[in-house]
């Protein structure tokens, strides 16, 4: 079984919601299990798309209980670890899809890259080192391309 992570902001606009929903659908169509932070925004939209397409979505929750977990999760894991749960989301994934996002998403991108876990981004952070663009985050232009890229990077195509 392939585990693909989806990371992104806990709040998002309708454009990003639709994009994340489509990513979730594509993950389910590929037969992968989706891992996310389990809350709202990008995480909820991707979980909704994944479930609508018959997929499985696991949420790694930051709090000491399931309060705040989105209703589209197939399963949820309570950690009581706050943002430190980002490491679990990343390490549980064979590849990660970053959609938009703030500093929490950036931390997950950093954790993934440090661990050698491929990251594909949609409307998300770009990196530079010493003023020069860094190409560690592969950039996709659509949800279908995003999931196809991450599927390939996870070594499943």
VOPAGU-2260 file (C-alpha; in pm, 1 decimal, decimal comma):
REM VOPAGU-2260
SITE   aa  ch    i         X         Y         Z
SITE  UNK   A    0       0,0       0,0       0,0
SITE  UNK   A    1     120,7     352,6     -81,6
SITE  UNK   A    2      87,6     632,0     174,5
SITE  UNK   A    3      78,7     985,9      34,7
SITE  UNK   A    4      79,9    1291,5     259,0
SITE  UNK   A    5    -118,7    1607,1     192,6
SITE  UNK   A    6      -6,3    1917,4     378,7
SITE  UNK   A    7    -147,5    2268,4     374,3
SITE  UNK   A    8    -311,7    2543,5     572,3
SITE  UNK   A    9    -590,1    2485,3     824,7
SITE  UNK   A   10    -791,5    2754,0     646,0
SITE  UNK   A   11    -819,0    2818,0     273,8
SITE  UNK   A   12   -1025,8    2995,6      12,0
SITE  UNK   A   13   -1259,6    2820,1    -230,1
SITE  UNK   A   14    -998,5    2799,8    -507,8
SITE  UNK   A   15    -749,1    2616,7    -285,9
SITE  UNK   A   16   -1033,0    2405,2    -138,7
SITE  UNK   A   17   -1127,8    2285,9    -488,5
SITE  UNK   A   18    -764,4    2210,7    -573,5
SITE  UNK   A   19    -713,5    2012,0    -250,9
SITE  UNK   A   20   -1041,5    1825,7    -306,1
SITE  UNK   A   21    -923,6    1721,8    -653,9
SITE  UNK   A   22    -590,1    1606,3    -511,4
SITE  UNK   A   23    -777,4    1389,1    -261,0
SITE  UNK   A   24    -985,7    1238,5    -540,8
SITE  UNK   A   25    -673,3    1161,7    -744,2
SITE  UNK   A   26    -504,2     996,3    -445,6
SITE  UNK   A   27    -806,4     767,8    -402,3
SITE  UNK   A   28    -814,0     688,8    -775,5
SITE  UNK   A   29    -451,7     577,4    -752,3
SITE  UNK   A   30    -543,5     345,4    -464,6
SITE  UNK   A   31    -315,5     519,6    -214,7
SITE  UNK   A   32    -389,2     593,6     149,5
SITE  UNK   A   33    -389,5     964,4     226,0
SITE  UNK   A   34    -219,9    1097,9     539,5
SITE  UNK   A   35    -289,8    1451,7     662,8
SITE  UNK   A   36    -303,9    1665,3     976,0
SITE  UNK   A   37    -673,1    1586,6    1016,2
SITE  UNK   A   38    -807,0    1937,9    1070,6
SITE  UNK   A   39    -978,5    2192,7     841,0
SITE  UNK   A   40    -883,3    2384,1     529,0
SITE  UNK   A   41    -659,5    2197,0     285,0
SITE  UNK   A   42    -662,2    1887,2     505,6
SITE  UNK   A   43   -1042,8    1872,2     515,9
SITE  UNK   A   44   -1083,5    1943,5     144,9
SITE  UNK   A   45    -835,7    1671,2      45,4
SITE  UNK   A   46    -998,2    1426,2     288,4
SITE  UNK   A   47   -1341,7    1508,7     143,1
SITE  UNK   A   48   -1219,1    1441,7    -210,7
SITE  UNK   A   49   -1045,8    1123,0    -106,0
SITE  UNK   A   50   -1353,8     986,6      69,8
SITE  UNK   A   51   -1587,7    1091,5    -215,7
SITE  UNK   A   52   -1373,2     884,5    -452,1
SITE  UNK   A   53   -1382,0     583,0    -218,6
SITE  UNK   A   54   -1036,6     629,0     -66,6
SITE  UNK   A   55    -896,1     604,0     283,1
SITE  UNK   A   56    -774,1     910,2     472,0
SITE  UNK   A   57    -589,0     905,0     803,7
SITE  UNK   A   58    -564,2    1222,5    1011,4
SITE  UNK   A   59    -276,6    1275,2    1254,4
SITE  UNK   A   60    -429,5    1514,3    1506,9
SITE  UNK   A   61    -233,3    1767,6    1712,5
SITE  UNK   A   62    -456,7    1772,2    2020,6
SITE  UNK   A   63    -522,0    1538,7    2314,7
SITE  UNK   A   64    -856,8    1425,3    2169,5
SITE  UNK   A   65   -1054,0    1412,5    1844,1
SITE  UNK   A   66   -1213,2    1755,6    1890,5
SITE  UNK   A   67   -1163,2    1949,7    1568,5
SITE  UNK   A   68   -1101,3    1642,6    1352,1
SITE  UNK   A   69   -1263,5    1683,0    1013,9
SITE  UNK   A   70   -1562,3    1463,2     938,3
SITE  UNK   A   71   -1414,3    1310,8     622,9
SITE  UNK   A   72   -1137,2    1112,7     791,2
SITE  UNK   A   73   -1152,8     735,3     771,7
SITE  UNK   A   74    -938,7     712,9    1084,6
SITE  UNK   A   75    -778,9     961,6    1321,7
SITE  UNK   A   76    -474,7     933,8    1546,3
SITE  UNK   A   77    -462,9    1150,9    1857,2
SITE  UNK   A   78    -110,5    1267,3    1945,8
SITE  UNK   A   79    -134,7    1551,3    2200,1
SITE  UNK   A   80     184,6    1679,1    2034,8
SITE  UNK   A   81      69,8    2006,2    1878,1
SITE  UNK   A   82     272,5    2100,7    1570,0
SITE  UNK   A   83     526,8    1829,7    1654,1
SITE  UNK   A   84     275,3    1592,1    1495,6
SITE  UNK   A   85     395,8    1734,1    1161,8
SITE  UNK   A   86     689,8    1493,8    1186,2
SITE  UNK   A   87     448,3    1200,3    1209,2
SITE  UNK   A   88     248,6    1319,9     907,7
SITE  UNK   A   89     567,0    1347,3     702,1
SITE  UNK   A   90     738,3    1028,4     821,8
SITE  UNK   A   91     419,4     828,3     761,7
SITE  UNK   A   92     423,5     934,7     394,9
SITE  UNK   A   93     623,9     798,5     103,6
SITE  UNK   A   94     585,4    1133,8     -72,2
SITE  UNK   A   95     417,6    1461,5      23,3
SITE  UNK   A   96     191,2    1700,9    -164,4
SITE  UNK   A   97     206,7    2058,9     -37,2
SITE  UNK   A   98     -92,7    2276,2    -125,7
SITE  UNK   A   99     -67,9    2646,4     -43,4
SITE  UNK   A  100      -3,9    2674,8     331,1
SITE  UNK   A  101     167,6    2882,8     593,8
SITE  UNK   A  102     462,6    2828,6     823,6
SITE  UNK   A  103     330,6    2493,9     949,3
SITE  UNK   A  104     329,0    2369,4     590,9
SITE  UNK   A  105     678,0    2509,5     542,6
SITE  UNK   A  106     796,5    2316,4     849,2
SITE  UNK   A  107     652,1    1995,6     703,9
SITE  UNK   A  108     822,7    2064,5     371,0
SITE  UNK   A  109    1152,5    2108,6     556,0
SITE  UNK   A  110    1104,2    1787,3     754,2
SITE  UNK   A  111    1021,6    1593,5     437,5
SITE  UNK   A  112    1319,2    1725,7     242,3
SITE  UNK   A  113    1557,3    1658,7     532,0
SITE  UNK   A  114    1427,3    1299,8     549,5
SITE  UNK   A  115    1462,2    1250,3     173,4
SITE  UNK   A  116    1086,0    1229,6     122,7
SITE  UNK   A  117     984,6    1381,0    -212,5
SITE  UNK   A  118     768,6    1694,1    -209,3
SITE  UNK   A  119     545,5    1811,4    -493,0
SITE  UNK   A  120     384,4    2150,5    -457,3
SITE  UNK   A  121      72,5    2323,9    -583,6
SITE  UNK   A  122      43,6    2697,0    -513,0
SITE  UNK   A  123     286,5    2659,1    -223,5
SITE  UNK   A  124     626,6    2770,3     -99,4
SITE  UNK   A  125     927,4    2813,1    -321,3
SITE  UNK   A  126    1277,6    2780,1    -181,4
SITE  UNK   A  127    1605,3    2955,0    -246,6
SITE  UNK   A  128    1953,2    2908,3    -106,7
SITE  UNK   A  129    2206,4    3190,8    -105,9
SITE  UNK   A  130    1973,9    3389,1    -330,4
SITE  UNK   A  131    1949,8    3113,3    -591,6
SITE  UNK   A  132    1635,1    2910,4    -656,8
SITE  UNK   A  133    1634,6    2566,2    -493,9
SITE  UNK   A  134    1451,6    2295,3    -688,2
SITE  UNK   A  135    1383,0    2050,7    -403,8
SITE  UNK   A  136    1008,4    2107,6    -429,6
SITE  UNK   A  137     879,6    1977,3    -760,9
SITE  UNK   A  138     611,5    2209,3    -895,3
SITE  UNK   A  139     285,6    2081,3   -1044,3
SITE  UNK   A  140      24,2    2284,7   -1226,8
SITE  UNK   A  141    -281,5    2062,2   -1170,9
SITE  UNK   A  142    -412,2    1810,0    -920,7
SITE  UNK   A  143    -377,6    1524,9   -1171,0
SITE  UNK   A  144     -17,2    1619,0   -1250,8
SITE  UNK   A  145      55,5    1664,8    -880,1
SITE  UNK   A  146     -58,1    1316,7    -782,6
SITE  UNK   A  147     103,3    1156,6   -1087,7
SITE  UNK   A  148     435,0    1323,2    -996,7
SITE  UNK   A  149     415,8    1219,9    -631,5
SITE  UNK   A  150     313,1     866,4    -730,6
SITE  UNK   A  151     619,4     842,4    -955,7
SITE  UNK   A  152     847,4     991,5    -689,8
SITE  UNK   A  153     717,0     738,3    -436,4
SITE  UNK   A  154     843,0     475,3    -682,1
SITE  UNK   A  155     502,3     337,3    -773,5
SITE  UNK   A  156     477,6     409,4   -1145,1
